[in-house]
Amino acid sequence: AGFDVIHISNMLARLPVRRLMTKNPKTIAPTASLIEAARLMLANKISALPVLDDREFNHSLCQINYLYWFAHI
């Protein structure tokens, strides 16, 4: 028997974010190059990279196909 939508919705409603979040995520400085970011994402097999400026969240760099292209130049 499979899960129904209501059951899944109820499970997700009770699931705290901390159970899914990455502890000690890889981060990058806003001064880093796109090639550095792409290589870091490829090396760690991650699809998003928090951009931190003086330990404060600034932006998030998400996986974009052209970043992979840049990483292999």
C-alpha positions in Angstrom: 0.0 0.0 0.0 1.3 3.4 -0.9 1.1 6.7 0.9 -1.7 9.0 0.2 -1.4 12.8 -0.2 -3.1 13.5 3.2 -0.7 11.1 5.0 2.4 12.7 3.4 1.1 16.2 4.1 0.6 15.3 7.8 4.1 13.8 8.0 5.6 16.9 6.5 3.7 19.2 8.8 5.3 17.5 11.8 8.8 17.3 10.4 11.1 20.0 11.8 13.5 21.7 9.3 16.5 20.8 11.5 16.0 17.1 10.6 16.6 17.9 6.9 19.1 20.7 7.0 22.8 20.3 6.4 24.9 20.7 9.5 28.1 22.8 8.8 27.3 23.5 5.1 30.0 24.5 2.7 29.9 28.2 2.2 31.6 30.8 -0.1 32.5 34.5 0.2 30.9 37.0 -2.1 34.3 37.9 -3.5 34.9 34.3 -4.8 34.7 33.7 -8.5 32.0 31.7 -10.2 34.6 29.1 -11.2 35.5 28.7 -7.5 31.9 28.3 -6.6 31.2 25.8 -9.4 34.2 23.7 -8.4 33.3 23.7 -4.8 29.7 22.6 -5.7 31.0 19.9 -8.0 33.6 18.6 -5.5 31.0 18.3 -2.8 28.1 17.2 -5.0 25.9 20.0 -3.7 23.3 22.0 -5.6 23.2 25.2 -3.4 26.0 27.2 -1.8 25.3 29.8 0.9 27.2 33.1 0.3 28.4 34.5 3.6 29.7 38.0 4.1 31.4 38.3 7.5 29.6 35.2 8.8 26.2 36.7 7.8 24.0 35.1 5.2 24.1 37.2 2.1 22.6 35.1 -0.8 22.5 31.5 -2.0 24.1 30.4 -5.2 22.0 27.6 -6.8 23.2 25.0 -9.2 23.1 26.4 -12.7 24.1 24.4 -15.8 26.6 27.0 -17.0 28.4 26.9 -13.6 29.3 23.3 -14.5 30.6 24.4 -17.8 32.8 27.1 -16.2 34.2 24.5 -13.8 35.6 22.5 -16.6 37.3 25.3 -18.5 
